[in-house]
Amino acid sequence: MGAWSPEQWMHYFGRGLTYEHFLEEYGTDADRRAWQAVYERVLLTDGQRQVLHSFQRDVYALCLASAWCGDCAAQCPIFARFAEETERIRLAFIERDAEPELRDYLKVNGGHRIPVVVFLSEDGYEAGRYGDRSLSRYRYLVERQLGLAVSQPLVDEDTLLRLVTQEWLNEFERIHWMLRLSPRLRKLHCD
């Protein structure tokens, strides 16, 4: 399957739901409580807010997720916090199993892993993908599940959340700067 066109990506983005509508549509009460518990713990630093406020291009973030998924509950509320901080992040959620063609296109390591975020330019070009877990989350799981020491051992859930938040912010910022420096978009915006 070849690369998707901007029209295909924007079609799916347009079918996406807001954070709240996604949880309302697909989440159980227990799912919503799990996501809310993480959402309440996501505290952006002044530096992270400054980064988000520096965005000059719109970043379209299409998140393939499921409300029942623990990895989604642990990470998707972070995206919601980012989008609340700047109108430059356009965030849409799609339930993994509601769109089989998208789910299959976004396989990670041969499986239907989530969450996966597809970053798009304002005119629908794919700028990047990130998911299913950040490096710190993998390190955390390696320690817990395999008993292996990693280069940066994690001591608690709050430390993990801070690290994962920063790693996701790094990716959102990287995409923003890619779009900001894009010759095509600079020509479009005369900047």
C-alpha positions in Angstrom: 0.0 0.0 0.0 1.5 3.3 -1.1 1.5 6.6 0.7 -1.8 8.2 1.3 -2.9 11.4 -0.4 -3.6 14.6 1.6 -7.2 14.2 0.8 -7.3 10.7 2.3 -5.6 12.0 5.5 -7.9 14.9 5.8 -10.9 12.6 5.2 -9.9 10.6 8.3 -9.0 13.7 10.3 -12.5 15.1 9.6 -14.0 11.9 10.9 -12.1 12.2 14.1 -13.6 13.2 17.4 -12.5 15.6 20.1 -11.0 14.1 23.2 -14.3 14.5 25.2 -16.5 13.1 22.4 -14.2 10.2 21.9 -14.4 9.2 25.5 -18.1 9.8 25.6 -18.7 7.7 22.4 -16.3 4.8 23.1 -15.4 4.8 26.8 -17.1 3.0 29.7 -17.3 4.8 33.0 -14.2 2.9 34.1 -12.3 4.0 31.0 -13.3 7.6 31.5 -12.1 7.5 35.1 -8.8 6.0 34.0 -8.2 8.7 31.4 -9.3 11.4 33.8 -6.9 10.2 36.5 -4.0 10.6 34.1 -5.4 13.9 32.7 -5.4 15.4 36.2 -1.8 14.4 36.8 -0.5 15.9 33.6 1.1 19.1 34.8 2.9 21.1 32.2 5.9 23.1 33.3 6.3 26.8 32.4 9.0 25.8 29.8 6.7 23.3 28.2 3.9 25.9 28.0 6.4 28.3 26.4 7.2 25.7 23.8 3.6 25.2 23.0 2.9 28.9 22.8 5.8 29.3 20.4 4.0 27.3 17.7 3.4 29.3 14.5 2.0 26.6 12.3 -1.0 24.4 12.8 -0.1 20.8 13.7 -2.9 18.4 12.9 -2.6 15.4 15.2 -4.7 12.4 14.3 -4.7 9.8 17.1 -5.7 6.2 16.6 -6.7 4.9 20.0 -9.2 2.9 22.0 -10.7 4.0 25.3 -10.1 0.6 26.9 -6.4 0.6 26.1 -4.1 1.2 29.1 -1.3 2.7 26.9 -3.9 5.1 25.4 -5.1 6.1 28.9 -1.5 6.7 30.0 -0.6 8.9 27.1 -3.6 10.4 25.2 -4.5 12.8 28.1 -1.1 14.4 27.5 -2.2 15.3 23.9 -5.3 16.8 25.3 -3.3 19.0 27.6 -1.1 20.2 24.7 -4.1 21.0 22.6 -5.7 23.0 25.5 -2.5 25.1 25.7 -2.4 26.2 22.1 -4.9 26.5 19.4 -2.1 25.5 16.9 -2.6 21.9 17.8 -5.7 20.4 16.1 -6.3 17.1 17.8 -8.7 14.4 16.6 -9.2 10.8 17.9 -10.4 7.8 15.9 -11.3 4.5 17.5 -8.9 1.9 16.3 -11.6 -0.7 15.3 -14.1 1.8 13.9 -11.9 2.4 10.8 -10.3 -0.9 9.7 -8.6 0.6 6.7 -6.8 3.2 8.8 -6.0 0.7 11.6 -4.4 -1.7 9.1 -2.5 1.1 7.4 -1.0 2.2 10.7 0.2 -1.1 12.0 3.3 -0.9 14.2 5.6 -3.9 14.3 3.1 -5.9 12.3 0.3 -5.4 14.9 -2.6 -3.0 15.7 -0.7 -1.1 18.3 -2.0 2.1 19.9 -1.9 4.9 20.4 -0.5 6.0 17.1 -0.4 9.7 16.3 -0.2 10.8 12.6 1.0 14.3 12.3 -0.3 16.3 9.3 0.3 19.6 7.7 -2.6 22.1 7.4 -3.1 20.9 3.9 -3.1 17.2 4.7 0.4 16.0 4.0 1.8 13.4 6.4 4.6 14.9 8.4 5.3 12.0 10.7 4.1 9.3 13.0 4.8 8.5 16.6 3.6 5.7 18.9 2.8 3.3 20.4 4.9 4.1 23.5 7.6 6.5 24.2 11.1 5.4 25.1 10.6 6.1 28.9 7.4 4.0 28.9 9.3 1.1 27.2 12.1 1.4 29.7 9.6 1.3 32.5 8.0 -1.8 31.1 11.3 -3.5 30.5 12.2 -3.0 34.2 8.8 -4.2 35.4 8.2 -7.1 33.0 11.7 -8.4 32.2 13.6 -7.3 35.3 16.3 -5.8 33.2 18.2 -2.7 34.3 17.9 0.2 31.9 20.0 3.3 31.5 17.6 5.5 33.3 15.7 3.6 35.9 12.3 5.0 36.8 11.3 5.3 40.4 7.6 6.0 40.3 4.5 6.7 38.1 4.8 10.5 38.5 8.4 10.5 37.2 7.3 8.3 34.3 4.4 10.6 33.4 6.8 13.7 33.4 9.2 11.9 31.2 6.6 10.6 28.8 5.0 14.1 28.6 8.4 15.6 27.6 9.0 12.9 25.0 5.7 13.5 23.4 6.2 17.3 23.5 9.5 16.8 21.8 7.8 15.0 18.9 5.0 17.7 18.7 7.7 20.4 18.7 9.8 18.5 16.1 6.8 18.3 13.7 6.0 22.0 14.3 9.5 23.1 13.4 9.4 20.8 10.3 6.2 22.5 9.2 7.5 26.0 10.1 10.6 25.5 7.9 8.8 23.8 5.1 9.5 25.8 1.8 6.0 24.9 0.5 4.3 26.3 3.7 6.7 29.3 3.9 5.7 30.2 0.3 2.0 29.7 1.2 2.3 32.0 4.3 4.8 34.4 2.8 7.2 34.0 5.7 
